[in-house]
Amino acid sequence: MKFDLLTTDANSKARVGEITTDHGKIETPIFMPVGTIATVKGVHQKELKEEINPDIILGNTYHLYLRPQTNILQKAGGLHKFMNWDRNILTDSGGYQVYSLSANRKIKEEGVKFKSHIDGSYHFFTPERAMEIQRAIGADIIMAFDECTPYPCDYRYAKKSMHMTHRWLDRCISHFEKTPPLYGYEQTLFPIVQGSTYKDLRKQSAEYIANAGAAGNAIGGLSVGEPAEEMYAMTEVVTEILPEDKPRYLMGVGTPINILENIALGIDMFDCVMPTRNGRNGMLFTAHGTINIKNKKWEDDFSPIDEMGITWVDTEYSKAYVRHLFSVNEMLGRQIATIHNLGFYLWLVREARKHILAGDFRTWKDQMVKQMDKRL
């Protein structure tokens, strides 16, 4: 993997860059649609490519390990071939699922024992096993195995967990270097900064991760319930330390406003289930605020979903029609909302890129934040 930093904004830390892997170029800043179980929910790959057009999507190690299972993915020739996706894929390590399965897992130095949410069967993830699973999945960018601490988190626990994440990283790197890629193209390992919302721990972790010398770095353990101000404060601490010539990935973030504010702090890569999950529940993101399309006020509003026409659904369908689809529980409504939201998120990061290059990002960002912070 190669990263070229093309420019940095004069009035913020916002950056424009380009990541190149064996599956093509990724223009940053970038938002990665979440394809948890070998699909971006409700969207055909054809629509994903032609309408939303992301350079990279995300897959989930824990879910793909359970279904369809890694032996099936290996027989298919890897996740790219299995799901017919010829662009970039990033996989998380399973660490976030360990966090979310708090009632059904046990963490120790060797790894994590957890119970499947599907059938109750027990499984054991170690750093080494996480590397082997992600080799079998075949993503272009893979994550080190870590523990994502909850919010709020006791300082002593956060510190202990952070040091264990660092030891796990060393094991991940060692095993990753011993295991070759399976499908004829290179894979790149990103370590993950942890430390909860404690400035000194975030600083320690960022220094440890920077010293690992990886081709890119991730920031985890944020967007887990902490106030946005704390997220931004921790991001700022970390981006001051992580190397400028490597891409920075803020995991699981976030709202459109979160994304713009973190771009201003020097983040290059984002992912979040919000555009797809919220879309399925009838919330549409626009440049002028959010719309709950289920509300009665849209019942006889025959204007387009979004007059900007970011994707084809925005001008093909009216608000009244999409509201009708939701009111009769028609799956097409959820599909339209998902395509719109993903299209909006990709439009947003691409507009940010244009404004960074033009030199007026800060002014544009501040105006967009005001506009988007409304309920329509």
Secondary structure, 3 states (H helix, E strand, C coil): CEEEEEEECCCCCCEEEEEEECCEEEEECEEECECCCCCCCCCCHHHHHHHHCCCEEEECHHHHHHCCCHHHHHHHCCHHHHHCCCCEEEECCCHHHHHHCHHHEEECCCCEEEECCCCCCEEEECHHHHHHHHHHHCCCEEECCCCCCCCCCCHHHHHHHHHHHHHHHHHHHHHHHHCCCCCCCCCEEECEECCCCCHHHHHHHHHHHHHCCCCCEEECCCCCCCCHHHHHHHHHHHHCCCCCCCCEEECCCCCHHHHHHHHHCCCCEEECCHHHHHHHCCEEEECCEEEECCCHHHCCCCCECCCCCCCHHHHHCEHHHHHHHHHCCCHHHHHHHHHHHHHHHHHHHHHHHHHHHHCCHHHHHHHHHHHHCCEC
